[in-house]
Amino acid sequence: MRILGIIAIALTLTLVGCGGGKTLVVEETTKVAMPPASLWECPDIVMPEEFASQADVADYVLLLYESYAICKDSLEDVRAWLIEAEKITEDGK
């Protein structure tokens, strides 16, 4: 009877030990955050063949400045996007 009790206790401890030791597999992944495609686009500028007047030159310079402003704003937005993505990545580690 005593041997039967020892076997029962050993069997119980063995079963409890096997069931509680579950190991979860953790898979680490890294994803690249990409800004929207609209932030990568700058207006196309076409060089005119000739300027008929000073007003045409002024209009062209204004067009160049407006295009520059759009590109500058887009680059600032891309920089802000990537900084935020870096913070999220660092917080996740």
Secondary structure, DSSP 8 states (H G I E B T S, - for coil): -HHHHHHHHHHHHHHHHHHH----------------GGGG--------S--SSHHHHHHHHHHHHHHHHHHHHHHHHHHHHHHHHHHHHHHH-
